[in-house]
Amino acid sequence: MRAMPTGRYRVRLATTEDDLRAAQRLRLRAFVGHPACLADDLPGSERLERDDHDAICSHLLIEDTRSGALVGCFRILPLASGAEIGRSYSARYYHLSALRRFAGPMIEVGRFCVHPDVVDPAILREAWAALARIVDDRGAEMLFGCTSFTGTDVAGYQDAFAMLRARHLAPRRWLPRVKAPDVFRFARLLRRRAPDARAAMAEMPPLLRSYLLMGGWVSDHAVVDRQMNTLHVFTGVEVRSIPPGRARLLRAGGIDAGPILARPPEVTAAVTAEVTAAAGRCGRDDAPIEAAFLHG
C-alpha cells in the first residue's frame, strides 16, 4: 500500500452507467476479487462486484480532486420509515420486524470501500461528512447497515465480539432476530468471557469502531457470509443518540457544493485536529476514525 497525504476529496452522486461501473470495479478490488462476488456474464476486463440491490440504491463516489481518481464509494437506500425495512439489503440476512415500528426516516448504508492502494483516514471522514449532510437534508433519524469482519473464522475476533456483547448490543425494542442459516451467536456463546479491551479494539473493524463512537449498536449474532468471505453484524445508530461533540465533528467545515458535500484541505486538517483532540478526551483506543469498508 502507498501512503497518501491528507488532501482534497469530493463526494458526489454517481449519475451515469460509467460512474456505477467504476464503483463496482472498485468494490471488486476492495473485496479482493472473491470469485463468488463476480458478475460472470461480463468479459474478464469488465468483471464487477454487483448485485440486484444496486438498481434501487443511490451510489456515492469519493474522488481525489487533484487526480480525479476514485478512492472510495458506498451506496445508500433511503426509507420513509421502518415500515419499508423489508426493502433493505440487511433484511436478507436478519429478521428486522422490530424495526418496522421505527417511525422516522432511515438510511441504509452499504458496500462502503476504500481503494486498497490508498491509505488516508481523511477519505472516511469525507464520507461521514457527506452522510451527515444527507441525513440533515432528508431528516433521517437512523443509519443502519451490515458491518463486516474480514474472513469467516470467528476465533480471531473473540474479544471484539465479547466487547460487543458487553457494551454495544441493540436495545431490546430494535434487536434483530436470526434469519440467516449460518450465524455465530456471540451474545449467548461469549456471555462469560470478559473482553480484553485492547485486543477487542485491535480486532474491531475501524468503521464499526466509528459507528460505536457515535452511540451505535449491533445485533446479538454475526452472519457467516461465506460467499463474501465475511462475518457481519447488523449495525444501527439513532441520529438523536449521536453525542453532540461527534455530530459537530461530522458537520464541521461543511461547504455547500450541491446535494453532496465537499471540503477543502484546510478544513479537513482542522477536523483531523479536532478528532485527535476528541480521542485524547475520550481516552480510548477506538477514538480515531480510520479507513475501512462497510459490507451491505
N, C-alpha and C positions, 0 to 999 in steps of 0.2 A: 504494500500500500504506500502511496505517496502522501506526505503531509501537505495539507492545503491551508495557507494562512487565511485568517478571517477576512472576508472581502464583502463584496456587494452581491446580493442574491435577490431574485424576484420570484414571487409565487403567482402563477397565473393559471387560468382555466384552460384546459385542453379544448380547442374549438374545431379541430379538423381530424380526419381519419389518420393523417400522418402524426399528429400530436399523440393520439391514442396508441398508435403502434410504437412510437418512441417510448411511451410509458411501459408498454407491455414488453418491449425489448429490455428495458432497464430492470423490470421485475424479474425477467428470466435470469439476468446476471445476478441479481440480489438473492434469488432463491437457488443459486448455484447450478442452474440448468438441470434441476432434478428431472429425470425423464418423464415421470408421471405428470409433470406440470406443463408439458409442452403441447402446443397445438400441432398435431402430427399431419394435419392436412395441408400444411404450408411447406414451401421449399425450405431446405436446410438453412439458407441465409436469412429466412424470414420467420424462423421458429420463435414463437412468442409465449409468454405466460399470460393466459387469458381464461376467462370463464364466462358463463352466460350472465353473471351478475354485472359485468362491465356495461351492458347495454342500458341498465336502469340507474347507473351511478354518474355523478359528475367527477371528472378527473382533474387533479391539480398537479401542475408541473413546477418544480423548483429548479431555476436556471441560474447559472453564473453569468451575470451581466457583462463581465469582461470578455468572456469567450463565447457566450451563447450556449455553452454545454449544459445538457440536462444532468443534474446532480442528485435529484431525488423526485419522488412522486408519491401520491396517495389518492384514494378515491373516497367520496362521501356520498351518503344516501340520506337526505333529509326526510323525516317522517313527521306528519302533522301531530301525532300523539302515539302513545303506546298501543292504541288500537290497531296501528299498522305494523307492529313489531314483526308479524309473520312475513313481511316482505324482506326482512333483513337477511344478510348472509349468515349472521350469528344464529338465526333461528333454525338453520340447517343442522346445527350441532348441539343446541341447548333448548330445553323446554323453557320458554320465556313467558308463560301465561301470566305470571305475577306482574310482569312489566306492562301487560295490556291495560292495567289500571292507571298507568302513568298519564297524567292529563295534559302535560305540556309538550311542545315540540321537541324532537330528538334528532340527533345526527349520528349515524353510524360512520365510523372512520375505519378504513381498511386498506390492505395492500400497501402499507407505508414502507418505503425502502429508500435507502441512500446508496449511491453508486459505490460498489465495493472498493474502488481505487481512490476514493476521496475520503479524507479524514478532516472534518471540520465541524465541531459542535454547533457552529452558527447556523448550519443548514437546518438542523432540527428546531432551533429556536425560531428561525424564519417560518417554518411550517406551523409551529404552535401560535405564532403571532397571526398568521393568516387564518388559522382556525378560530382564534379569538375574535377576529373581525367577522368571520362568517357567523359565529354564534351570536354576536351582537346584532348583525343585520337581520338574522332570521328569528331572533328571540328564542333561540334554543335553550332548553332547560336541562338537557342531559346529553353527554357524549358517551358513546359505547363502541365496543368492537371486540375482536378476539386478539389477545396479545400472546405472542409466541416465544417459546424457548426453542433454541436450535436442537434438533435431534429428538429422538423418541425414548431415550434411556433416562428414566426418572432418577436413577442412582446419583447422577451428577448434580441434582437440584434439591436434595433433601432439605437443606437448611433454608433455601428460598421458599419452598412450599410450606415448611413449618412456620416460617415468618408470616406468610400469607394467612395461614390458618389462625395464628395467634393474634394478628393485628388488623387484617385487612379483608375479612370476609364481608360479603354483601349483607346489607340489612335484611332481616328475615322477610320483610314485606316485598323485596325485589329479588330474592335469591333464585337464580336459575336452577332448574332441575335437570337431572341426567336425561339425555336423549341419544347421544352417540353410542355405538355398540362397544367401543374401546375407550375406557376412561381410567384415570388414576384418581381415586377418591382420597385426596391427601388430607382433607379435614378429618376424616374418620381414621385413616391409617397412621397419621402422624400426631394424633392428639396428645400423646405422651412424650413427644420429642420437644425438648427446649431448643430453639434455634440459636445457633451461633450467629450473632448479628453481622460480624464482618464477613463470614462465609456466605451468609444469606445475600448480602448486598453484592458480593462478588459474582454470585450465581444469577442474580436477578437481571433480566433484560433491561437495558438502560431506559427504553421507552416506558416500560412498566414502572420503573422507579419514578419517572417524571409524573405518570398518572397518580401514583400513590402520594407523591408530594402535594398534589392538588386535592387530596381527600378522596381519591378513587378507591374502589373496592373490586373484589373478584368473586368468581364462583367458588364453590367448595370442592370442585373437582377440575381436573385438566383433561381435555380431549387429546387422545393419542391419534394424531393425523399422520399416518404412515405415507399417504400419497404426497403430502407436502414436506414430510420428514420434520415435523414439529410436534411439540406439545403446546397446547394453547389453553388459556383461561379466558372466560368471559370477563371483560373489564368495563366498569361504568364509573362515571363521575357526574354528580349533580352539580350544575353550574353554581347554584346558590351555596354549595358547600366548599367551593374553592376559597382558600384563605385570601383575604384582601391583598396581602402583600404579593402572593403568587399571581393574582389576577392583574395587579399593576405591572408586574414583570411581563406578562403576556402581551399587554396592550401598550407598553412603553414605546414611545417614539413612533407611533403609527402615523403614516403619511398616506393620504387618500390618493390611491393610484387606480381608481376604478373599483370594481367589485372585489378584487383580491389585493391584499396588502403587499407593498414593497418598502424596504427600508434602506437608507444609505449606510455606508460602513461606519461613520462616526456614531450613529445611533446603535448599531449592532455592538460596537465597542462599549458604549455606555451600559447597555443591557447586560453584556458579559460581566462588567464590573459589578453590577447590582446582583446578578446571580451568584457571583463569587462571595459577595458580602452576605447574601442570604444563607449560603452554605455554611459560612462561619457562624452565623447566629443560630442556625439550626443545630450545628454540631453533629451532623450525621453524615455517614459515608454516601448516602443516597441523594444528597442535595444537588450535585451537578446534573444538568440535563445534557445527555450525550446522544450521539447519533446511533440509531438502531432502526429496526423496521417493525411495523405492526402488520401482522398477518390477519386477514379477514376480509 
